[in-house]
Amino acid sequence: MVLISREYNNIADWNYGKLLEVFGAKNPRSFRVQTKDELTKLLSDKEFSDPKDVQVYSLFDGFDE
């Protein structure tokens, strides 16, 4: 039995980065990461590693591929 394909794993595709604006972040930054290379690049980015304000990233693991 593969639990990944269960209906309860179908999570709505929200723009989670917009939540930062809802909570009043002044200069929010959001990122959408879909590959290992994109994640590696993001994590090595100096601005991402030393943020001046709140930021969020959405990580997609590729189960649907």
PDBQT receptor file of N, H, CA, C and O in Angstrom, charges set to zero:
ATOM      1  N   MET A   1       0.838  -1.169   0.000  1.00  0.00    +0.000 N 
ATOM      2  CA  MET A   1       0.000   0.000   0.000  1.00  0.00    +0.000 C 
ATOM      3  C   MET A   1       0.890   1.241   0.000  1.00  0.00    +0.000 C 
ATOM      4  O   MET A   1       1.779   1.374   0.840  1.00  0.00    +0.000 OA
ATOM      5  N   VAL A   2       0.649   2.131  -0.930  1.00  0.00    +0.000 N 
ATOM      6  H   VAL A   2      -0.074   2.023  -1.613  1.00  0.00    +0.000 HD
ATOM      7  CA  VAL A   2       1.413   3.361  -1.033  1.00  0.00    +0.000 C 
ATOM      8  C   VAL A   2       0.601   4.496  -0.430  1.00  0.00    +0.000 C 
ATOM      9  O   VAL A   2      -0.440   4.882  -0.963  1.00  0.00    +0.000 OA
ATOM     10  N   LEU A   3       1.083   5.025   0.682  1.00  0.00    +0.000 N 
ATOM     11  H   LEU A   3       1.928   4.712   1.115  1.00  0.00    +0.000 HD
ATOM     12  CA  LEU A   3       0.358   6.080   1.387  1.00  0.00    +0.000 C 
ATOM     13  C   LEU A   3       0.448   7.432   0.684  1.00  0.00    +0.000 C 
ATOM     14  O   LEU A   3      -0.411   8.292   0.881  1.00  0.00    +0.000 OA
ATOM     15  N   ILE A   4       1.470   7.622  -0.124  1.00  0.00    +0.000 N 
ATOM     16  H   ILE A   4       2.167   6.924  -0.284  1.00  0.00    +0.000 HD
ATOM     17  CA  ILE A   4       1.671   8.904  -0.794  1.00  0.00    +0.000 C 
ATOM     18  C   ILE A   4       0.495   9.243  -1.694  1.00  0.00    +0.000 C 
ATOM     19  O   ILE A   4       0.132  10.413  -1.815  1.00  0.00    +0.000 OA
ATOM     20  N   SER A   5      -0.101   8.255  -2.320  1.00  0.00    +0.000 N 
ATOM     21  H   SER A   5       0.194   7.304  -2.222  1.00  0.00    +0.000 HD
ATOM     22  CA  SER A   5      -1.175   8.519  -3.263  1.00  0.00    +0.000 C 
ATOM     23  C   SER A   5      -2.552   8.616  -2.603  1.00  0.00    +0.000 C 
ATOM     24  O   SER A   5      -3.558   8.732  -3.303  1.00  0.00    +0.000 OA
ATOM     25  N   ARG A   6      -2.614   8.573  -1.300  1.00  0.00    +0.000 N 
ATOM     26  H   ARG A   6      -1.797   8.479  -0.731  1.00  0.00    +0.000 HD
ATOM     27  CA  ARG A   6      -3.890   8.680  -0.597  1.00  0.00    +0.000 C 
ATOM     28  C   ARG A   6      -4.474  10.084  -0.765  1.00  0.00    +0.000 C 
ATOM     29  O   ARG A   6      -3.745  11.068  -0.887  1.00  0.00    +0.000 OA
ATOM     30  N   GLU A   7      -5.793  10.150  -0.769  1.00  0.00    +0.000 N 
ATOM     31  H   GLU A   7      -6.386   9.350  -0.670  1.00  0.00    +0.000 HD
ATOM     32  CA  GLU A   7      -6.490  11.411  -1.000  1.00  0.00    +0.000 C 
ATOM     33  C   GLU A   7      -6.133  12.489   0.021  1.00  0.00    +0.000 C 
ATOM     34  O   GLU A   7      -6.097  13.673  -0.316  1.00  0.00    +0.000 OA
ATOM     35  N   TYR A   8      -5.870  12.087   1.269  1.00  0.00    +0.000 N 
ATOM     36  H   TYR A   8      -5.900  11.125   1.543  1.00  0.00    +0.000 HD
ATOM     37  CA  TYR A   8      -5.562  13.098   2.283  1.00  0.00    +0.000 C 
ATOM     38  C   TYR A   8      -4.222  13.781   2.041  1.00  0.00    +0.000 C 
ATOM     39  O   TYR A   8      -3.911  14.761   2.718  1.00  0.00    +0.000 OA
ATOM     40  N   ASN A   9      -3.432  13.303   1.111  1.00  0.00    +0.000 N 
ATOM     41  H   ASN A   9      -3.685  12.507   0.560  1.00  0.00    +0.000 HD
ATOM     42  CA  ASN A   9      -2.176  13.961   0.762  1.00  0.00    +0.000 C 
ATOM     43  C   ASN A   9      -2.348  15.024  -0.320  1.00  0.00    +0.000 C 
ATOM     44  O   ASN A   9      -1.384  15.705  -0.670  1.00  0.00    +0.000 OA
ATOM     45  N   ASN A  10      -3.543  15.174  -0.848  1.00  0.00    +0.000 N 
ATOM     46  H   ASN A  10      -4.326  14.621  -0.563  1.00  0.00    +0.000 HD
ATOM     47  CA  ASN A  10      -3.815  16.190  -1.859  1.00  0.00    +0.000 C 
ATOM     48  C   ASN A  10      -4.045  17.525  -1.166  1.00  0.00    +0.000 C 
ATOM     49  O   ASN A  10      -5.160  17.849  -0.760  1.00  0.00    +0.000 OA
ATOM     50  N   ILE A  11      -2.990  18.276  -1.043  1.00  0.00    +0.000 N 
ATOM     51  H   ILE A  11      -2.083  18.012  -1.374  1.00  0.00    +0.000 HD
ATOM     52  CA  ILE A  11      -3.015  19.553  -0.339  1.00  0.00    +0.000 C 
ATOM     53  C   ILE A  11      -3.211  20.666  -1.360  1.00  0.00    +0.000 C 
ATOM     54  O   ILE A  11      -2.579  20.664  -2.417  1.00  0.00    +0.000 OA
ATOM     55  N   ALA A  12      -4.080  21.608  -1.044  1.00  0.00    +0.000 N 
ATOM     56  H   ALA A  12      -4.592  21.609  -0.186  1.00  0.00    +0.000 HD
ATOM     57  CA  ALA A  12      -4.345  22.730  -1.945  1.00  0.00    +0.000 C 
ATOM     58  C   ALA A  12      -3.055  23.486  -2.260  1.00  0.00    +0.000 C 
ATOM     59  O   ALA A  12      -2.206  23.685  -1.390  1.00  0.00    +0.000 OA
ATOM     60  N   ASP A  13      -2.929  23.896  -3.497  1.00  0.00    +0.000 N 
ATOM     61  H   ASP A  13      -3.618  23.735  -4.204  1.00  0.00    +0.000 HD
ATOM     62  CA  ASP A  13      -1.743  24.628  -3.949  1.00  0.00    +0.000 C 
ATOM     63  C   ASP A  13      -1.937  26.115  -3.655  1.00  0.00    +0.000 C 
ATOM     64  O   ASP A  13      -2.419  26.864  -4.504  1.00  0.00    +0.000 OA
ATOM     65  N   TRP A  14      -1.563  26.529  -2.461  1.00  0.00    +0.000 N 
ATOM     66  H   TRP A  14      -1.171  25.920  -1.771  1.00  0.00    +0.000 HD
ATOM     67  CA  TRP A  14      -1.682  27.917  -2.035  1.00  0.00    +0.000 C 
ATOM     68  C   TRP A  14      -0.414  28.672  -2.401  1.00  0.00    +0.000 C 
ATOM     69  O   TRP A  14       0.633  28.080  -2.663  1.00  0.00    +0.000 OA
ATOM     70  N   ASN A  15      -0.533  29.971  -2.411  1.00  0.00    +0.000 N 
ATOM     71  H   ASN A  15      -1.383  30.453  -2.198  1.00  0.00    +0.000 HD
ATOM     72  CA  ASN A  15       0.645  30.819  -2.530  1.00  0.00    +0.000 C 
ATOM     73  C   ASN A  15       1.030  31.219  -1.107  1.00  0.00    +0.000 C 
ATOM     74  O   ASN A  15       0.651  32.292  -0.638  1.00  0.00    +0.000 OA
ATOM     75  N   TYR A  16       1.773  30.370  -0.430  1.00  0.00    +0.000 N 
ATOM     76  H   TYR A  16       2.081  29.498  -0.811  1.00  0.00    +0.000 HD
ATOM     77  CA  TYR A  16       2.117  30.574   0.973  1.00  0.00    +0.000 C 
ATOM     78  C   TYR A  16       2.919  31.852   1.203  1.00  0.00    +0.000 C 
ATOM     79  O   TYR A  16       2.866  32.428   2.289  1.00  0.00    +0.000 OA
ATOM     80  N   GLY A  17       3.648  32.290   0.206  1.00  0.00    +0.000 N 
ATOM     81  H   GLY A  17       3.691  31.822  -0.676  1.00  0.00    +0.000 HD
ATOM     82  CA  GLY A  17       4.418  33.522   0.325  1.00  0.00    +0.000 C 
ATOM     83  C   GLY A  17       3.539  34.738   0.571  1.00  0.00    +0.000 C 
ATOM     84  O   GLY A  17       3.981  35.703   1.195  1.00  0.00    +0.000 OA
ATOM     85  N   LYS A  18       2.311  34.707   0.093  1.00  0.00    +0.000 N 
ATOM     86  H   LYS A  18       1.951  33.924  -0.414  1.00  0.00    +0.000 HD
ATOM     87  CA  LYS A  18       1.378  35.823   0.312  1.00  0.00    +0.000 C 
ATOM     88  C   LYS A  18       0.969  35.938   1.774  1.00  0.00    +0.000 C 
ATOM     89  O   LYS A  18       0.538  37.007   2.208  1.00  0.00    +0.000 OA
ATOM     90  N   LEU A  19       1.095  34.863   2.539  1.00  0.00    +0.000 N 
ATOM     91  H   LEU A  19       1.445  33.995   2.187  1.00  0.00    +0.000 HD
ATOM     92  CA  LEU A  19       0.756  34.923   3.962  1.00  0.00    +0.000 C 
ATOM     93  C   LEU A  19       1.632  35.930   4.712  1.00  0.00    +0.000 C 
ATOM     94  O   LEU A  19       1.210  36.503   5.716  1.00  0.00    +0.000 OA
ATOM     95  N   LEU A  20       2.838  36.135   4.222  1.00  0.00    +0.000 N 
ATOM     96  H   LEU A  20       3.181  35.669   3.407  1.00  0.00    +0.000 HD
ATOM     97  CA  LEU A  20       3.733  37.096   4.859  1.00  0.00    +0.000 C 
ATOM     98  C   LEU A  20       3.123  38.492   4.820  1.00  0.00    +0.000 C 
ATOM     99  O   LEU A  20       3.218  39.245   5.790  1.00  0.00    +0.000 OA
ATOM    100  N   GLU A  21       2.498  38.835   3.698  1.00  0.00    +0.000 N 
ATOM    101  H   GLU A  21       2.422  38.223   2.910  1.00  0.00    +0.000 HD
ATOM    102  CA  GLU A  21       1.844  40.140   3.569  1.00  0.00    +0.000 C 
ATOM    103  C   GLU A  21       0.643  40.239   4.505  1.00  0.00    +0.000 C 
ATOM    104  O   GLU A  21       0.393  41.294   5.086  1.00  0.00    +0.000 OA
ATOM    105  N   VAL A  22      -0.094  39.152   4.650  1.00  0.00    +0.000 N 
ATOM    106  H   VAL A  22       0.110  38.294   4.177  1.00  0.00    +0.000 HD
ATOM    107  CA  VAL A  22      -1.257  39.134   5.530  1.00  0.00    +0.000 C 
ATOM    108  C   VAL A  22      -0.854  39.487   6.961  1.00  0.00    +0.000 C 
ATOM    109  O   VAL A  22      -1.585  40.186   7.663  1.00  0.00    +0.000 OA
ATOM    110  N   PHE A  23       0.298  39.006   7.381  1.00  0.00    +0.000 N 
ATOM    111  H   PHE A  23       0.892  38.439   6.810  1.00  0.00    +0.000 HD
ATOM    112  CA  PHE A  23       0.764  39.256   8.737  1.00  0.00    +0.000 C 
ATOM    113  C   PHE A  23       1.587  40.535   8.872  1.00  0.00    +0.000 C 
ATOM    114  O   PHE A  23       2.171  40.794   9.924  1.00  0.00    +0.000 OA
ATOM    115  N   GLY A  24       1.633  41.333   7.801  1.00  0.00    +0.000 N 
ATOM    116  H   GLY A  24       1.159  41.122   6.947  1.00  0.00    +0.000 HD
ATOM    117  CA  GLY A  24       2.237  42.654   7.883  1.00  0.00    +0.000 C 
ATOM    118  C   GLY A  24       3.732  42.744   7.674  1.00  0.00    +0.000 C 
ATOM    119  O   GLY A  24       4.346  43.731   8.080  1.00  0.00    +0.000 OA
ATOM    120  N   ALA A  25       4.335  41.750   7.058  1.00  0.00    +0.000 N 
ATOM    121  H   ALA A  25       3.837  40.948   6.729  1.00  0.00    +0.000 HD
ATOM    122  CA  ALA A  25       5.774  41.823   6.788  1.00  0.00    +0.000 C 
ATOM    123  C   ALA A  25       6.055  43.009   5.868  1.00  0.00    +0.000 C 
ATOM    124  O   ALA A  25       5.335  43.220   4.891  1.00  0.00    +0.000 OA
ATOM    125  N   LYS A  26       7.082  43.771   6.169  1.00  0.00    +0.000 N 
ATOM    126  H   LYS A  26       7.666  43.600   6.962  1.00  0.00    +0.000 HD
ATOM    127  CA  LYS A  26       7.408  44.975   5.397  1.00  0.00    +0.000 C 
ATOM    128  C   LYS A  26       8.025  44.656   4.034  1.00  0.00    +0.000 C 
ATOM    129  O   LYS A  26       7.625  45.230   3.022  1.00  0.00    +0.000 OA
ATOM    130  N   ASN A  27       8.971  43.768   4.007  1.00  0.00    +0.000 N 
ATOM    131  H   ASN A  27       9.296  43.302   4.829  1.00  0.00    +0.000 HD
ATOM    132  CA  ASN A  27       9.663  43.404   2.763  1.00  0.00    +0.000 C 
ATOM    133  C   ASN A  27       9.755  41.886   2.645  1.00  0.00    +0.000 C 
ATOM    134  O   ASN A  27      10.851  41.327   2.672  1.00  0.00    +0.000 OA
ATOM    135  N   PRO A  28       8.617  41.219   2.514  1.00  0.00    +0.000 N 
ATOM    136  CA  PRO A  28       8.653  39.756   2.499  1.00  0.00    +0.000 C 
ATOM    137  C   PRO A  28       9.277  39.210   1.223  1.00  0.00    +0.000 C 
ATOM    138  O   PRO A  28       9.182  39.807   0.150  1.00  0.00    +0.000 OA
ATOM    139  N   ARG A  29       9.909  38.071   1.372  1.00  0.00    +0.000 N 
ATOM    140  H   ARG A  29       9.987  37.586   2.243  1.00  0.00    +0.000 HD
ATOM    141  CA  ARG A  29      10.456  37.355   0.215  1.00  0.00    +0.000 C 
ATOM    142  C   ARG A  29       9.970  35.925   0.294  1.00  0.00    +0.000 C 
ATOM    143  O   ARG A  29       9.969  35.309   1.360  1.00  0.00    +0.000 OA
ATOM    144  N   SER A  30       9.559  35.407  -0.846  1.00  0.00    +0.000 N 
ATOM    145  H   SER A  30       9.560  35.907  -1.712  1.00  0.00    +0.000 HD
ATOM    146  CA  SER A  30       9.135  34.013  -0.868  1.00  0.00    +0.000 C 
ATOM    147  C   SER A  30       9.775  33.317  -2.067  1.00  0.00    +0.000 C 
ATOM    148  O   SER A  30      10.086  33.941  -3.081  1.00  0.00    +0.000 OA
ATOM    149  N   PHE A  31       9.959  32.028  -1.920  1.00  0.00    +0.000 N 
ATOM    150  H   PHE A  31       9.707  31.521  -1.096  1.00  0.00    +0.000 HD
ATOM    151  CA  PHE A  31      10.645  31.234  -2.933  1.00  0.00    +0.000 C 
ATOM    152  C   PHE A  31       9.889  29.931  -3.126  1.00  0.00    +0.000 C 
ATOM    153  O   PHE A  31       9.342  29.371  -2.176  1.00  0.00    +0.000 OA
ATOM    154  N   ARG A  32       9.862  29.456  -4.359  1.00  0.00    +0.000 N 
ATOM    155  H   ARG A  32      10.306  29.911  -5.131  1.00  0.00    +0.000 HD
ATOM    156  CA  ARG A  32       9.247  28.174  -4.683  1.00  0.00    +0.000 C 
ATOM    157  C   ARG A  32      10.371  27.276  -5.208  1.00  0.00    +0.000 C 
ATOM    158  O   ARG A  32      10.992  27.580  -6.226  1.00  0.00    +0.000 OA
ATOM    159  N   VAL A  33      10.622  26.188  -4.517  1.00  0.00    +0.000 N 
ATOM    160  H   VAL A  33      10.117  25.941  -3.689  1.00  0.00    +0.000 HD
ATOM    161  CA  VAL A  33      11.729  25.293  -4.846  1.00  0.00    +0.000 C 
ATOM    162  C   VAL A  33      11.168  23.954  -5.300  1.00  0.00    +0.000 C 
ATOM    163  O   VAL A  33      10.364  23.340  -4.598  1.00  0.00    +0.000 OA
ATOM    164  N   GLN A  34      11.596  23.500  -6.484  1.00  0.00    +0.000 N 
ATOM    165  H   GLN A  34      12.249  23.998  -7.054  1.00  0.00    +0.000 HD
ATOM    166  CA  GLN A  34      11.052  22.255  -7.030  1.00  0.00    +0.000 C 
ATOM    167  C   GLN A  34      12.104  21.183  -7.309  1.00  0.00    +0.000 C 
ATOM    168  O   GLN A  34      11.764  20.021  -7.532  1.00  0.00    +0.000 OA
ATOM    169  N   THR A  35      13.356  21.561  -7.296  1.00  0.00    +0.000 N 
ATOM    170  H   THR A  35      13.633  22.505  -7.114  1.00  0.00    +0.000 HD
ATOM    171  CA  THR A  35      14.404  20.577  -7.581  1.00  0.00    +0.000 C 
ATOM    172  C   THR A  35      15.503  20.679  -6.524  1.00  0.00    +0.000 C 
ATOM    173  O   THR A  35      15.599  21.658  -5.784  1.00  0.00    +0.000 OA
ATOM    174  N   LYS A  36      16.310  19.651  -6.481  1.00  0.00    +0.000 N 
ATOM    175  H   LYS A  36      16.231  18.855  -7.082  1.00  0.00    +0.000 HD
ATOM    176  CA  LYS A  36      17.439  19.648  -5.550  1.00  0.00    +0.000 C 
ATOM    177  C   LYS A  36      18.409  20.774  -5.879  1.00  0.00    +0.000 C 
ATOM    178  O   LYS A  36      18.947  21.416  -4.977  1.00  0.00    +0.000 OA
ATOM    179  N   ASP A  37      18.636  21.019  -7.169  1.00  0.00    +0.000 N 
ATOM    180  H   ASP A  37      18.199  20.498  -7.902  1.00  0.00    +0.000 HD
ATOM    181  CA  ASP A  37      19.540  22.092  -7.580  1.00  0.00    +0.000 C 
ATOM    182  C   ASP A  37      19.016  23.460  -7.151  1.00  0.00    +0.000 C 
ATOM    183  O   ASP A  37      19.786  24.310  -6.704  1.00  0.00    +0.000 OA
ATOM    184  N   GLU A  38      17.695  23.675  -7.287  1.00  0.00    +0.000 N 
ATOM    185  H   GLU A  38      17.069  22.984  -7.650  1.00  0.00    +0.000 HD
ATOM    186  CA  GLU A  38      17.111  24.946  -6.855  1.00  0.00    +0.000 C 
ATOM    187  C   GLU A  38      17.266  25.130  -5.347  1.00  0.00    +0.000 C 
ATOM    188  O   GLU A  38      17.563  26.231  -4.883  1.00  0.00    +0.000 OA
ATOM    189  N   LEU A  39      17.065  24.062  -4.586  1.00  0.00    +0.000 N 
ATOM    190  H   LEU A  39      16.824  23.168  -4.963  1.00  0.00    +0.000 HD
ATOM    191  CA  LEU A  39      17.221  24.137  -3.138  1.00  0.00    +0.000 C 
ATOM    192  C   LEU A  39      18.671  24.431  -2.759  1.00  0.00    +0.000 C 
ATOM    193  O   LEU A  39      18.928  25.266  -1.891  1.00  0.00    +0.000 OA
ATOM    194  N   THR A  40      19.601  23.764  -3.392  1.00  0.00    +0.000 N 
ATOM    195  H   THR A  40      19.393  23.086  -4.097  1.00  0.00    +0.000 HD
ATOM    196  CA  THR A  40      21.027  23.997  -3.131  1.00  0.00    +0.000 C 
ATOM    197  C   THR A  40      21.395  25.441  -3.428  1.00  0.00    +0.000 C 
ATOM    198  O   THR A  40      22.098  26.084  -2.649  1.00  0.00    +0.000 OA
ATOM    199  N   LYS A  41      20.915  25.950  -4.561  1.00  0.00    +0.000 N 
ATOM    200  H   LYS A  41      20.343  25.428  -5.195  1.00  0.00    +0.000 HD
ATOM    201  CA  LYS A  41      21.196  27.336  -4.939  1.00  0.00    +0.000 C 
ATOM    202  C   LYS A  41      20.595  28.305  -3.921  1.00  0.00    +0.000 C 
ATOM    203  O   LYS A  41      21.252  29.266  -3.521  1.00  0.00    +0.000 OA
ATOM    204  N   LEU A  42      19.367  28.065  -3.505  1.00  0.00    +0.000 N 
ATOM    205  H   LEU A  42      18.833  27.284  -3.830  1.00  0.00    +0.000 HD
ATOM    206  CA  LEU A  42      18.716  28.942  -2.536  1.00  0.00    +0.000 C 
ATOM    207  C   LEU A  42      19.450  28.939  -1.199  1.00  0.00    +0.000 C 
ATOM    208  O   LEU A  42      19.692  29.998  -0.619  1.00  0.00    +0.000 OA
ATOM    209  N   LEU A  43      19.799  27.768  -0.715  1.00  0.00    +0.000 N 
ATOM    210  H   LEU A  43      19.603  26.908  -1.185  1.00  0.00    +0.000 HD
ATOM    211  CA  LEU A  43      20.460  27.664   0.589  1.00  0.00    +0.000 C 
ATOM    212  C   LEU A  43      21.866  28.254   0.591  1.00  0.00    +0.000 C 
ATOM    213  O   LEU A  43      22.391  28.600   1.649  1.00  0.00    +0.000 OA
ATOM    214  N   SER A  44      22.472  28.368  -0.576  1.00  0.00    +0.000 N 
ATOM    215  H   SER A  44      22.045  28.086  -1.436  1.00  0.00    +0.000 HD
ATOM    216  CA  SER A  44      23.811  28.960  -0.651  1.00  0.00    +0.000 C 
ATOM    217  C   SER A  44      23.765  30.462  -0.946  1.00  0.00    +0.000 C 
ATOM    218  O   SER A  44      24.805  31.120  -0.974  1.00  0.00    +0.000 OA
ATOM    219  N   ASP A  45      22.582  30.997  -1.162  1.00  0.00    +0.000 N 
ATOM    220  H   ASP A  45      21.737  30.463  -1.139  1.00  0.00    +0.000 HD
ATOM    221  CA  ASP A  45      22.415  32.421  -1.432  1.00  0.00    +0.000 C 
ATOM    222  C   ASP A  45      22.659  33.230  -0.147  1.00  0.00    +0.000 C 
ATOM    223  O   ASP A  45      22.042  32.959   0.884  1.00  0.00    +0.000 OA
ATOM    224  N   LYS A  46      23.549  34.211  -0.211  1.00  0.00    +0.000 N 
ATOM    225  H   LYS A  46      24.050  34.431  -1.048  1.00  0.00    +0.000 HD
ATOM    226  CA  LYS A  46      23.923  34.981   0.979  1.00  0.00    +0.000 C 
ATOM    227  C   LYS A  46      22.762  35.800   1.525  1.00  0.00    +0.000 C 
ATOM    228  O   LYS A  46      22.611  35.908   2.742  1.00  0.00    +0.000 OA
ATOM    229  N   GLU A  47      21.944  36.375   0.660  1.00  0.00    +0.000 N 
ATOM    230  H   GLU A  47      22.067  36.288  -0.328  1.00  0.00    +0.000 HD
ATOM    231  CA  GLU A  47      20.792  37.150   1.121  1.00  0.00    +0.000 C 
ATOM    232  C   GLU A  47      19.770  36.255   1.815  1.00  0.00    +0.000 C 
ATOM    233  O   GLU A  47      19.162  36.657   2.807  1.00  0.00    +0.000 OA
ATOM    234  N   PHE A  48      19.583  35.052   1.300  1.00  0.00    +0.000 N 
ATOM    235  H   PHE A  48      20.077  34.726   0.495  1.00  0.00    +0.000 HD
ATOM    236  CA  PHE A  48      18.653  34.112   1.922  1.00  0.00    +0.000 C 
ATOM    237  C   PHE A  48      19.173  33.680   3.292  1.00  0.00    +0.000 C 
ATOM    238  O   PHE A  48      18.401  33.550   4.241  1.00  0.00    +0.000 OA
ATOM    239  N   SER A  49      20.463  33.463   3.388  1.00  0.00    +0.000 N 
ATOM    240  H   SER A  49      21.091  33.569   2.616  1.00  0.00    +0.000 HD
ATOM    241  CA  SER A  49      21.075  32.996   4.641  1.00  0.00    +0.000 C 
ATOM    242  C   SER A  49      21.127  34.066   5.726  1.00  0.00    +0.000 C 
ATOM    243  O   SER A  49      21.238  33.749   6.911  1.00  0.00    +0.000 OA
ATOM    244  N   ASP A  50      21.047  35.332   5.323  1.00  0.00    +0.000 N 
ATOM    245  H   ASP A  50      20.957  35.590   4.361  1.00  0.00    +0.000 HD
ATOM    246  CA  ASP A  50      21.105  36.438   6.282  1.00  0.00    +0.000 C 
ATOM    247  C   ASP A  50      19.985  37.433   5.967  1.00  0.00    +0.000 C 
ATOM    248  O   ASP A  50      20.251  38.552   5.527  1.00  0.00    +0.000 OA
ATOM    249  N   PRO A  51      18.736  37.024   6.194  1.00  0.00    +0.000 N 
ATOM    250  CA  PRO A  51      17.603  37.866   5.784  1.00  0.00    +0.000 C 
ATOM    251  C   PRO A  51      17.460  39.115   6.644  1.00  0.00    +0.000 C 
ATOM    252  O   PRO A  51      17.797  39.119   7.828  1.00  0.00    +0.000 OA
ATOM    253  N   LYS A  52      16.955  40.167   6.022  1.00  0.00    +0.000 N 
ATOM    254  H   LYS A  52      16.681  40.164   5.061  1.00  0.00    +0.000 HD
ATOM    255  CA  LYS A  52      16.670  41.410   6.734  1.00  0.00    +0.000 C 
ATOM    256  C   LYS A  52      15.215  41.439   7.211  1.00  0.00    +0.000 C 
ATOM    257  O   LYS A  52      14.860  42.243   8.073  1.00  0.00    +0.000 OA
ATOM    258  N   ASP A  53      14.390  40.577   6.660  1.00  0.00    +0.000 N 
ATOM    259  H   ASP A  53      14.679  39.924   5.960  1.00  0.00    +0.000 HD
ATOM    260  CA  ASP A  53      12.983  40.480   7.038  1.00  0.00    +0.000 C 
ATOM    261  C   ASP A  53      12.562  39.018   6.892  1.00  0.00    +0.000 C 
ATOM    262  O   ASP A  53      13.357  38.157   6.514  1.00  0.00    +0.000 OA
ATOM    263  N   VAL A  54      11.331  38.774   7.192  1.00  0.00    +0.000 N 
ATOM    264  H   VAL A  54      10.686  39.473   7.499  1.00  0.00    +0.000 HD
ATOM    265  CA  VAL A  54      10.823  37.409   7.150  1.00  0.00    +0.000 C 
ATOM    266  C   VAL A  54      10.784  36.887   5.710  1.00  0.00    +0.000 C 
ATOM    267  O   VAL A  54      10.553  37.645   4.768  1.00  0.00    +0.000 OA
ATOM    268  N   GLN A  55      11.012  35.598   5.561  1.00  0.00    +0.000 N 
ATOM    269  H   GLN A  55      11.200  34.982   6.326  1.00  0.00    +0.000 HD
ATOM    270  CA  GLN A  55      10.948  34.956   4.256  1.00  0.00    +0.000 C 
ATOM    271  C   GLN A  55      10.469  33.525   4.426  1.00  0.00    +0.000 C 
ATOM    272  O   GLN A  55      10.560  32.944   5.508  1.00  0.00    +0.000 OA
ATOM    273  N   VAL A  56       9.962  32.975   3.349  1.00  0.00    +0.000 N 
ATOM    274  H   VAL A  56       9.888  33.447   2.470  1.00  0.00    +0.000 HD
ATOM    275  CA  VAL A  56       9.449  31.614   3.380  1.00  0.00    +0.000 C 
ATOM    276  C   VAL A  56       9.764  30.955   2.041  1.00  0.00    +0.000 C 
ATOM    277  O   VAL A  56       9.821  31.616   1.004  1.00  0.00    +0.000 OA
ATOM    278  N   TYR A  57       9.965  29.653   2.087  1.00  0.00    +0.000 N 
ATOM    279  H   TYR A  57       9.918  29.116   2.930  1.00  0.00    +0.000 HD
ATOM    280  CA  TYR A  57      10.103  28.937   0.828  1.00  0.00    +0.000 C 
ATOM    281  C   TYR A  57       9.176  27.737   0.838  1.00  0.00    +0.000 C 
ATOM    282  O   TYR A  57       8.953  27.101   1.868  1.00  0.00    +0.000 OA
ATOM    283  N   SER A  58       8.644  27.447  -0.337  1.00  0.00    +0.000 N 
ATOM    284  H   SER A  58       8.825  27.964  -1.174  1.00  0.00    +0.000 HD
ATOM    285  CA  SER A  58       7.780  26.286  -0.531  1.00  0.00    +0.000 C 
ATOM    286  C   SER A  58       8.603  25.228  -1.237  1.00  0.00    +0.000 C 
ATOM    287  O   SER A  58       9.177  25.474  -2.298  1.00  0.00    +0.000 OA
ATOM    288  N   LEU A  59       8.655  24.065  -0.647  1.00  0.00    +0.000 N 
ATOM    289  H   LEU A  59       8.189  23.865   0.215  1.00  0.00    +0.000 HD
ATOM    290  CA  LEU A  59       9.437  22.961  -1.188  1.00  0.00    +0.000 C 
ATOM    291  C   LEU A  59       8.499  21.898  -1.732  1.00  0.00    +0.000 C 
ATOM    292  O   LEU A  59       7.658  21.372  -1.003  1.00  0.00    +0.000 OA
ATOM    293  N   PHE A  60       8.639  21.587  -2.995  1.00  0.00    +0.000 N 
ATOM    294  H   PHE A  60       9.322  22.014  -3.588  1.00  0.00    +0.000 HD
ATOM    295  CA  PHE A  60       7.844  20.552  -3.636  1.00  0.00    +0.000 C 
ATOM    296  C   PHE A  60       8.732  19.348  -3.862  1.00  0.00    +0.000 C 
ATOM    297  O   PHE A  60       9.792  19.451  -4.481  1.00  0.00    +0.000 OA
ATOM    298  N   ASP A  61       8.296  18.209  -3.360  1.00  0.00    +0.000 N 
ATOM    299  H   ASP A  61       7.435  18.126  -2.858  1.00  0.00    +0.000 HD
ATOM    300  CA  ASP A  61       9.168  17.032  -3.338  1.00  0.00    +0.000 C 
ATOM    301  C   ASP A  61       9.079  16.133  -4.557  1.00  0.00    +0.000 C 
ATOM    302  O   ASP A  61       9.831  15.161  -4.635  1.00  0.00    +0.000 OA
ATOM    303  N   GLY A  62       8.212  16.400  -5.497  1.00  0.00    +0.000 N 
ATOM    304  H   GLY A  62       7.602  17.189  -5.433  1.00  0.00    +0.000 HD
ATOM    305  CA  GLY A  62       8.184  15.647  -6.729  1.00  0.00    +0.000 C 
ATOM    306  C   GLY A  62       7.466  14.314  -6.663  1.00  0.00    +0.000 C 
ATOM    307  O   GLY A  62       7.690  13.465  -7.525  1.00  0.00    +0.000 OA
ATOM    308  N   PHE A  63       6.606  14.096  -5.667  1.00  0.00    +0.000 N 
ATOM    309  H   PHE A  63       6.424  14.786  -4.966  1.00  0.00    +0.000 HD
ATOM    310  CA  PHE A  63       5.886  12.839  -5.604  1.00  0.00    +0.000 C 
ATOM    311  C   PHE A  63       4.972  12.627  -6.794  1.00  0.00    +0.000 C 
ATOM    312  O   PHE A  63       4.680  11.487  -7.154  1.00  0.00    +0.000 OA
ATOM    313  N   ASP A  64       4.517  13.703  -7.407  1.00  0.00    +0.000 N 
ATOM    314  H   ASP A  64       4.754  14.630  -7.114  1.00  0.00    +0.000 HD
ATOM    315  CA  ASP A  64       3.606  13.583  -8.542  1.00  0.00    +0.000 C 
ATOM    316  C   ASP A  64       4.303  13.300  -9.851  1.00  0.00    +0.000 C 
ATOM    317  O   ASP A  64       3.639  13.076 -10.863  1.00  0.00    +0.000 OA
ATOM    318  N   GLU A  65       5.618  13.304  -9.861  1.00  0.00    +0.000 N 
ATOM    319  H   GLU A  65       6.157  13.487  -9.039  1.00  0.00    +0.000 HD
ATOM    320  CA  GLU A  65       6.360  13.096 -11.099  1.00  0.00    +0.000 C 
ATOM    321  C   GLU A  65       6.438  11.637 -11.459  1.00  0.00    +0.000 C 
ATOM    322  O   GLU A  65       7.031  11.284 -12.479  1.00  0.00    +0.000 OA
TER     323      GLU A  65
